[in-house]
């Protein structure tokens, strides 16, 4: 499962970084893959970041992270299908999967009725972080032209890590250290 989570997060970053899937060389894809496992690291770290909660809240948080992981894996599957058969329909499926995250994750959070106020605050900040990545995918894949690609604000793994520290962890460095950017030193050609 850990490898699936890493792969899914890499696919998310590829979708965002390749902006409309134009002009991504294999070297760029490899470099992106080496940098980005943050989105799903956050899903795996949320319970630890929140700390001890009631069994009911813990179950709710597990359900919430499960919804995100399922959504991210749906984006991965849609992206893999697009890579195998580059059709507009398959590309649209990537957008639909990312839009499902945007819709389902906040709705699930609202429906869970988490009691612990710290858990609510951190889970809400985390949902906002994941939804913003889904929004970036929709923007990147869902119609940004090559001319506008340079102006698109693409979240980098480092930016997501800072958001995790500041928004989810409220500056708590121990919590912030749960999510780390890992780089492989590959040549970048962009």
C-alpha positions, 0 to 999 in steps of 0.5 A: 500500500505504501508503494501505491500511495507513493505512486499515486502522489507522483501521478498527481504531481506529474499531472500538475507539473506537466500542465495539460500534459504538454511537453513533458520529457521523460527526464522531467517526469523522472524528476517530478517522480523523484520529488513528490510523495507529499500528498499521500504522506499527508493522508498517512500522517494526519492521525499522527498530526492530530494525536490522541482522540476518541475512538469515534473521532479516530474512525472518522479520521480514518474514513476521511483519509480513506476517501482521499486515498481512494480519490487520489488512486482514481486520479492515478488510474485515470492518468494511467489510462490516459497514458496508455491511450491519449484520448480527450475522453481519457484526459477528461476522466483525470479531471472528473476524478480530481473534481470528485476529490474536490466534492467528496472530501469536504462533504465527507468531512462535514458529514463525519461529526468529529467532536475534538476541536483540534481534530476538526481544525487539523482535518479541515486544514488538511482537506483544504490542502488536498482539495487545492491540489485537486483544483490545480489538477483540474486547472492544469489538465482541464483546459489550460493552453500552452500559452497560459501554462507558464502563468499557472501557479503549480504547487511544488512538493516544497510548497505543499510541505510548507502548507502542511507545517503552517496550516495543518500543524499550525507551526508545530515542527514535530508535526511538520516533520511528519511530511518530508520532501524526498529528492533524487538528484536527477538532472533537470532539463526544464 
